[in-house]
Amino acid sequence: MTCRDFVTFIADFLSGDLPAAERQAFERHLHACANCARYLEGYRVTVALEKGAFGDQEAPVPDEVPRELVDAILRARRPPAAD
């Protein structure tokens, strides 16, 4: 697994949706690559902060937050559409 592959599979790894063989390759890479280990930790922190920031779905968004940013965050939170 390469660092690029690592980034591609990170969400599936954290959600537990990564098949066993890919998960093992992911974990091997994680243990061998300090940069990806740091990236994973930063990703986990970012996800936790995001969840905390939008814990109250009904809270108003401050006027100074650009609408495009709000729309992008909401799109990213939606589950992918079924094909």
C-alpha positions in Angstrom: 0.0 0.0 0.0 1.2 3.5 -0.8 0.6 6.7 1.0 -1.9 7.7 -1.8 -3.8 4.4 -1.2 -3.7 5.0 2.5 -5.6 8.3 2.1 -8.1 6.7 -0.3 -9.0 4.0 2.2 -8.9 6.1 5.5 -12.7 6.6 5.8 -13.4 3.0 5.2 -10.8 2.0 7.7 -12.2 4.2 10.4 -15.8 3.1 9.8 -14.8 -0.6 9.8 -15.9 -1.1 6.2 -12.5 -2.0 4.9 -12.3 -5.7 3.9 -9.8 -7.8 5.9 -7.0 -8.0 3.4 -7.1 -4.3 2.7 -7.3 -3.5 6.4 -4.2 -5.6 7.1 -2.3 -3.8 4.3 -3.5 -0.5 5.7 -2.4 -1.3 9.2 1.0 -2.6 7.9 1.5 0.7 6.1 0.3 2.7 9.2 3.0 1.0 11.4 5.7 1.6 8.8 4.9 5.2 7.8 5.2 7.9 10.4 3.7 10.5 8.0 0.5 8.4 7.5 0.3 7.7 11.2 0.3 11.5 11.9 -2.1 12.0 9.0 -4.5 9.4 10.5 -4.3 11.1 13.9 -5.0 14.5 12.4 -7.9 13.0 10.5 -9.4 11.5 13.6 -9.1 14.9 15.5 -10.7 16.7 12.5 -13.6 14.3 12.4 -14.2 14.6 16.1 -14.1 18.4 16.0 -16.5 18.5 13.1 -18.9 16.3 14.9 -18.7 18.6 17.9 -19.1 21.7 15.8 -22.3 20.5 14.3 -23.7 18.6 17.3 -26.8 20.8 17.3 -28.3 20.4 13.8 -30.8 23.2 14.6 -28.2 25.8 15.7 -28.1 28.9 13.4 -24.9 29.3 11.4 -23.2 32.7 12.0 -23.7 35.2 9.2 -19.9 35.5 8.7 -19.6 31.9 7.6 -19.7 31.7 3.8 -22.7 29.9 2.4 -20.5 27.9 0.1 -18.6 26.5 3.1 -21.8 25.5 4.8 -23.1 23.8 1.6 -19.8 21.9 1.2 -19.9 20.7 4.8 -23.5 19.5 4.5 -22.7 17.7 1.2 -19.8 15.9 2.9 -21.9 14.8 5.8 -24.5 13.1 3.6 -24.1 9.4 3.0 -23.3 8.6 -0.7 -26.3 8.0 -2.9 -27.0 4.3 -3.7 -26.2 3.4 -7.3 
